[in-house]
Amino acid sequence: MDIRRGIIRAFDSGTYLADVQIVGSMATMLTGVPVAKQIGADLLTSGTKCGVLFFDETNPSDACVVFVYDGAPTYALRSERLVITSVLTLTTSWQDVPGCTKTFTPPVACRAVVIIVPHLLSETGADVGIMQARLNVDGVGEDKYAEARFVDAWDRYTVAQTYVKQLSATQHTLKMQARKTDAGGTARCYIQTTMTIFLLPDVGL
């Protein structure tokens, strides 16, 4: 077996075959070369440098593109789950949920999928109004809420809301916030509350 450097000249995502020009031999163009399936199609654009593995050095058509080595790096799915650290007594103003704040800098531009799951409790019933939680990104609160309306004292609900946010490769702060809509009664964001963050590469699924 032998590995040679090549340049992708064309790629068919349907068949996962590429046309590859072998470096050092400008006249050598291999057509219909299989590409390793773990290489994302978004990386296989014309001009991309690649490594071509020849299984049989005497047969140029018996080859496979096994890696690419230029362009922006890609990152596997990564995630973190945050859990409330103390019970939060709600007011009619947005408050940060203790323990559910994350400040970080993505290595590249990416998408964040954030799932907030507040566990809401009314000690006094309907007089608290609607209890709401939301995601706040870099000081800006989202306008879609995880929320519940209570009827009886000691009612409790676990609700969820999912957000997809585009993030640049700069520092960001993501946090969960909660409030109630009416001034009366006693309402709390309780200990089972969580916020989970998934970072995905900034490419199509």
N, C-alpha and C positions, 0 to 999 in steps of 0.2 A: 504494500500500500504506500501511497505517496500523497502529500498534501501540497497543493499549489495555490498561490494567490490568484484571485480573479476579480472581475468587476461585473456586477449585475448590469445587463443591458436591457432585459425585458423579463417580466414575471407575470405568470397567469395564476391568479389566486384560486381559480376553479380547479385546475389540475395540480397545482403546487409544483409547477415546472418553470425553470428559468433558462434564459439564454445568457451565457456567461463568456466573457472575453478573458482569456488566460493572460496574466501579466507576464511580460517578457517575450510574448509571441503575439504581436498585434494582429497577425493574420489568423490566429486560432480562435474561432468562435464556436463554442459548444452550444447546441440547441437542445431544448427539452431536457435539461438536467434536473433530476429530482432535488427538492429542497427539504431539509429536515423540518418536520412539522412543528417543532417547538420554537422556530423562528417566526415572529409575528409578521403578517403580511405587510403591515405598515412600514417595516424596516427594509423591505425588498424593493426599493425604488431604483430606477435607472441611475447608474453611477456609484451605487453602494459597493464598497470593497468587501470581499468575502473570502472564505477559505473553502477550497474544493478538494474533497477527498477522492482520490482515484483508487478504486479497489484492485484494478488490474492496470499496471503501468503501461502495458502494451495495447490497451483498449481504451482510448480517450472517452468513449461513450459510456463506460462503466464507472460513473462518478456520482457524487452527491455534494450539494452545498451544505456544509455542516456548521458554519458560523458566519456572522458579519462582524466587522470591527471598526466601523466609523459611524458617524451620526450620534445623536443624543442617546444616552443610556436609557434603558427601561427598568422599571422597578416592579417587583412582584407585589401582589396585594399585601398590605400590612394593616393592622388594626390595633385599637386599644379600647378597653372598656373602663369607664370611670364610674365610681359608685359614690353616692352621697355619703358624707362623713359625719353629718349631724342633722337632726330634724330641723326643718325650717318652718317657722310660723309665718304664714302669709299675711301680707297687707294688700292694699289696692295698688301699690306701686310694684314695678318689676324689681325682683331681688335675684342676685346670683345664688344658685343652689350650691351649698358647700360641697367641695370635692369634685364638682362637675365643670371644671375649667381646665382647658389644655392650651398652652402656648408652645408653638413649634414652628420650625422652618422646613418646608418640604424640600427635598433635594432637587426636584424639578417641578415645573408646572404640572398640576394634577387636579383630579376631582376628589372631593371629600364626600362620602356618603355618611351622613350622621343620623343616628336613630336615638331619639330621646324617649325615655320610658319613665315618666314621673308616677310615683305612687302617692295618690292624693287622699286625704282624710278630712272629713268635716266632723268636728266634735259636737256641733250644735245644730246641724241640719241645713235647711234651705236658706237660712239667713246669710250665708256666706256668698250666695250668688253662684257664679260659674268659676271654677278653679281652672287656671290655664298655665301651660308651660310652653316655652319657645326656645329656639336656638338663636344665639346672638353671635355674629361673626364680626370681629374687629370693631365692636361698638355699635353695630347696626342690628337691631332685632328683626327677626323674620315676622311676616304677617300671617303665617299659618301656624295654628296652635294645636297642641295636645290638650284637650279640655274635657271637663265633666261637670254636670249639674247635679247637685245633691238634693235629696228629699228629706231623709231622716237623719237624726243625730247618729254619729259613729259610722255613717256610710263611708266606704272607701272604694276607690277605683284605681286600677292600673291601666293607663292609656298610653298610646304611642303615636309618634309623628316622625316621618322620615324626610330628610332634606338632602339635596345634591347641590354642592357648591363648587364653583370653579376657584381654584387657589393658585396664585403665582408662587414662584420660588423665593418668597420673602417671608418674614415672620408674620404669623397669624395667631389670633386668640379666639378659640371657640368655647362657648360656655352655654349652659342651660340656665334659664331664668324662669321664675314662677311668680304668680300673683293670684288674688281673688278679685272678683268684680264688685262685690258689695262690702261695705264697711263693717256690717254686723257680724257677730258670731266668731268662732275660732276654727281656723283651717290650717292644715299643716301639709308640707311635702315630706313624706316619710322615708324610712330607712331602706326600702327596696328600690328606690329611685336609681336609674342608671342612664349613662350616655355612652354610646359606642360610636367610634370614629373609624371608618375604613378609608384608606387612601388608595386610589387606583390611578394607573397611568392615564395621561391626558390623550387617549385615543378611543376610538369606537369599541364597543363591546363586541 
